[in-house]
Amino acid sequence: MIKCLLDKGAKIDVFDKYGFSPLATACYEGHGRTVQLLLDNGADIKLCDEDGFSPLLVACEKGHDSIVQLLLEKGADINLCTNYGDSPLFTACQKGHDSTVQLLLDNGADINLCHGDGASPLFMACQEGHESIVQLLLNNGADINLCRKTGASPLFMACQEGHESIVQLLLNNGADINLSTTDGLNPLDVAKDKGHERIVQILMGRLRQLIE
């Protein structure tokens, strides 16, 4: 039916009432054949909605890896961000799509490209508790101490959210335990404030090691 409409001259780069183009809709729903058909008929792969969401970012948000691969092969900008600073990699990390993250890294995504508020993909993975993605990012050279604009580090966020295994992982990979926010709070402060007793114990143990 789509092919028939295109053959009859239907406009391919238009937006529906929700602000989605046909290509973005197909990417969101995971309809790979439709994505291929639209691209073959000249759909603009870089056409974003009013918030700057590209077809690639939408596919990454949903974890549709085969479509992500297709879009990259067709020249999609792997680092194109929304108006808020969400990159495809940042979004995949936020949503917890391990294989999508790996695919983007394999294709050269900027691992330290930050959100508008300064949060890195690693920061977001730590916030959301996606340990396997944290490990993946660290294995690929993510800046472990890259802080958001408030001064909060990935370690700080993991401590705040109570992600014990991620805290341990970050410490084992050299995270700076003494980095403070613009309010003067460090990871130990926030762990105590949130009542994460096991994390407090881990941090205290690491601080004792540093003193010794």
PyMOL commands that set and color helices and strands:
alter all, ss='L'
color gray80, all
select helices_A, chain A and resi 2-7+22-29+32-40+55-62+65-73+88-95+98-106+121-128+131-139+154-161+164-172+187-194+197-211
alter helices_A, ss='H'
color red, helices_A
deselect
rebuild
show_as cartoon
